[in-house]
Amino acid sequence: SIQSLENGLRNLVNLTTLKLDFHECRHLTSIQSLENGLRPLVNLINLEITLNKCDEITSTQPLENALQSFSTLTTLKLGFFIGGIIQDLKNTLQFVVNLTTLTLDFTSCWQIASIQSLENCLQPLVNLTTLTLDFTSCNITSIQPLENCLQPLVNLTTLTLDFSVCDKLTSIQPLENCLQPLVNLTT
């Protein structure tokens, strides 16, 4: 349980940077306490939460609820190991439209076979200058949805796409169309 984390975070209202790494906490079943602990941290600018290989967590709803308070957040890094998470991200990211840096790490999330839902998640984030999408060891078969996903992000200067060990991916041809509108890219 991460109940004690809720109590520990509650009084840190001036905190601007927070990194919480629960990587491979395989018996962690809920992040409900995280919602209550994060809500008072309205001055957060940088937030990193890693839940990779937390096999028992089935919902990110508490994280979605907590992020509603973070209008000042400019940097967000999220690591997941939850199959349906891409569909849920639209609800999560709609509240953090001032983000300039976003990292979504789905490493070894073998349940992900499609990135279609990502399109609706990223479109409102027009202030992004840095985007990292890591799908290492996922079962993705097509990157076609990236075309519509990246087009609105014309302010991007840095883009990192990692499809390492995506052995079901058959073509990278859609990348050509994805990258053409991103004229500000430098890296």
C-alpha positions in Angstrom: 0.0 0.0 0.0 1.1 3.5 -0.7 -1.2 5.0 1.9 1.7 6.6 3.9 2.7 8.4 0.7 -0.6 10.3 0.7 0.1 11.6 4.2 3.7 12.5 3.4 2.9 14.5 0.3 -0.1 16.4 1.7 1.9 19.2 3.3 4.4 19.8 0.5 2.3 22.4 -1.2 5.4 24.4 -2.5 6.9 21.3 -4.2 7.7 22.0 -7.9 9.3 18.7 -8.9 8.3 15.2 -7.9 9.5 11.8 -9.1 7.7 8.7 -8.0 9.2 5.4 -9.2 7.1 2.3 -8.5 8.8 0.2 -11.3 8.2 -3.5 -10.7 6.1 -3.1 -7.6 4.3 -6.2 -8.7 2.0 -6.4 -5.6 0.9 -2.8 -5.8 -2.9 -3.0 -6.6 -4.1 0.6 -6.4 -2.8 4.1 -6.8 -5.8 5.6 -5.1 -3.6 7.2 -2.3 -1.6 8.8 -5.0 -4.6 10.9 -6.1 -5.2 12.2 -2.6 -1.5 12.8 -2.1 -1.0 14.7 -5.3 -4.1 17.0 -5.3 -2.6 19.6 -2.8 0.6 19.9 -4.9 -0.8 22.7 -7.1 2.6 24.2 -7.7 4.1 21.2 -9.5 5.9 22.0 -12.7 7.7 18.7 -13.2 6.1 15.3 -12.5 7.4 11.8 -13.2 5.4 8.7 -12.2 6.7 5.3 -13.2 4.3 2.3 -12.9 6.1 0.0 -15.4 5.6 -3.7 -14.5 3.1 -3.0 -11.8 1.0 -5.9 -13.0 -1.8 -5.6 -10.5 -2.8 -2.0 -11.2 -5.8 -2.0 -13.6 -6.9 1.7 -13.5 -5.2 5.0 -13.8 -8.4 6.9 -12.8 -6.8 8.2 -9.6 -4.0 9.7 -11.7 -6.5 11.3 -14.1 -8.3 12.8 -11.1 -5.1 14.2 -9.6 -3.9 15.8 -12.8 -7.0 18.0 -13.0 -5.3 20.2 -10.4 -2.1 20.8 -12.3 -2.5 23.8 -14.6 1.1 24.8 -13.9 2.6 21.5 -15.0 5.0 21.8 -17.9 6.9 18.5 -17.8 5.2 15.1 -17.4 6.8 11.7 -17.6 4.5 8.7 -17.3 5.6 5.0 -17.4 2.9 2.4 -17.7 2.3 -1.4 -17.8 -1.4 -1.3 -18.2 -3.1 -2.7 -21.3 -5.9 -0.3 -21.9 -3.9 2.8 -20.8 -3.8 4.5 -24.2 -7.5 4.8 -24.3 -7.5 6.3 -20.8 -4.8 8.9 -21.6 -7.2 11.3 -23.3 -8.9 11.8 -20.0 -5.6 12.1 -18.2 -3.9 14.6 -20.6 -6.8 16.9 -21.3 -6.1 18.8 -18.1 -2.4 19.5 -18.7 -2.6 21.5 -21.9 0.3 23.7 -20.8 2.8 20.9 -21.1 5.9 21.6 -23.1 7.6 18.2 -22.4 5.8 14.9 -22.4 7.3 11.4 -22.1 5.0 8.3 -22.3 6.8 5.1 -21.6 5.0 1.9 -22.5 8.1 -0.4 -22.4 7.2 -4.0 -22.3 3.5 -3.3 -22.3 2.8 -6.3 -24.6 -1.0 -5.7 -24.4 -0.6 -2.7 -26.7 -1.1 -3.7 -30.3 -2.5 -0.4 -31.6 -1.7 3.2 -31.0 -4.9 4.5 -32.7 -6.2 6.0 -29.4 -3.0 8.1 -29.1 -4.3 10.4 -31.8 -7.0 11.9 -29.6 -4.7 12.1 -26.6 -2.0 14.4 -28.0 -4.0 16.7 -30.2 -4.8 19.3 -27.5 -1.1 19.5 -26.4 -0.2 22.2 -29.0 2.4 23.7 -26.6 4.6 20.6 -26.6 8.2 21.2 -27.7 9.6 17.8 -26.6 7.8 14.5 -27.0 9.1 11.0 -26.3 7.0 7.9 -27.0 8.6 4.6 -26.0 6.9 1.5 -27.2 9.8 -0.9 -26.7 8.7 -4.5 -26.8 5.1 -3.7 -27.5 3.0 -5.7 -30.0 2.3 -2.8 -32.3 1.5 -3.7 -35.8 1.2 -0.3 -37.4 2.4 3.3 -36.8 -0.1 4.8 -39.2 -2.0 6.6 -36.4 1.1 8.7 -35.7 0.4 10.8 -38.8 -2.8 12.4 -37.4 -1.4 12.3 -33.9 1.7 14.4 -34.6 0.3 16.9 -37.2 -1.1 19.4 -34.6 2.2 19.4 -32.7 3.9 22.0 -34.9 5.9 23.5 -32.0 7.9 20.2 -31.5 11.6 20.8 -31.6 12.6 17.4 -30.1 10.9 14.1 -31.0 11.9 10.6 -29.8 10.0 7.6 -31.0 11.2 4.2 -29.8 9.8 1.0 -31.4 12.7 -1.3 -30.4 11.8 -4.9 -30.3 8.4 -4.3 -31.8 8.7 -7.4 -33.8 5.1 -7.3 -35.2 5.7 -3.9 -36.8 5.8 -4.4 -40.6 6.5 -0.9 -42.0 7.9 2.5 -41.0 6.6 4.2 -44.2 4.0 6.3 -42.3 6.8 8.1 -40.6 7.5 10.1 -43.7 4.0 11.7 -43.6 4.2 12.1 -39.8 7.4 14.2 -39.9 6.7 16.5 -42.8 4.6 19.0 -40.9 7.1 19.2 -38.0 9.3 21.8 -39.5 10.7 23.0 -36.2 12.3 19.7 -35.3 15.9 20.0 -34.4 16.5 16.6 -32.8 
